[in-house]
Amino acid sequence: MPKIYHYTKLETALEYIFPTMTLRTNFLNNMNDPKEKELWTFGEINISYKNIYPDTYSNQTHIAHQ
């Protein structure tokens, strides 16, 4: 199962997230984390992993790069 990480205050988690087991999100272009706002691509669909990670990509690291 994929993992989702969400940083929040304990009080917020206890009051809102855990009782409903839901997270409210914004559109990606409105997120406040610099990495979330960057344009990115799914490797191997339109850019090869070998081109994205030329210094670290190998057959052994293929899954890690995904």
N, C-alpha and C positions, 0 to 999 in steps of 0.2 A: 504494500500500500504506500503511495507517495506521502511524503511528509510536508506539512506546511508549518512554518515558524512565524510566530506572531509575538512581538514584544509589547507588553502592557503591564499596568500596575496589578498587583495581586487583588486589590479590591475590585477592580474592573472585571477581572477574570471570574472572581467568585460571584459577583452580582449579576453580570450580564452573559458572559461567554459559557461558563459551565452549566448553568441551569437550562439554557436553550441549545447548547452544543452547536452554536453557529458563530460565524465571524462576519462582521460587516466590513466591506471593502469599498474602496473608491476606484475610479478608473485609473489605469496604470499611469497615464500622463499627469494625474493629479497627486500621485504619491509623493511623500516628502523624502524618501530615501534616494540618494543620487543614483544608485545602481538600478532602482526600480523605474526611474524616469528615462534611462538610456534606451536607445534603439538597440535591439539585439536580434539574433537570428537563431533558429534551430539548426545546429550543425548537421551536415550531411544532407540537408534539404536544399539549401541554396548556397551554402559555403561549406567546404570540406573541413573536417576537424584538423586535417593536416595543415590547412592554411590558417585556421584560427589559432592553433597551438603548435607552431612549427618547432619550438624548442623542446617540447615535452611529449608530443604525440608519438606513440608507437603501437604496435599490435598489443603489447601488454597493458598499455594505459587506455586503450580504446573505450572500455566501459566507464572508466573514471571520467573521461572527457565528456561522456554523454550526460 
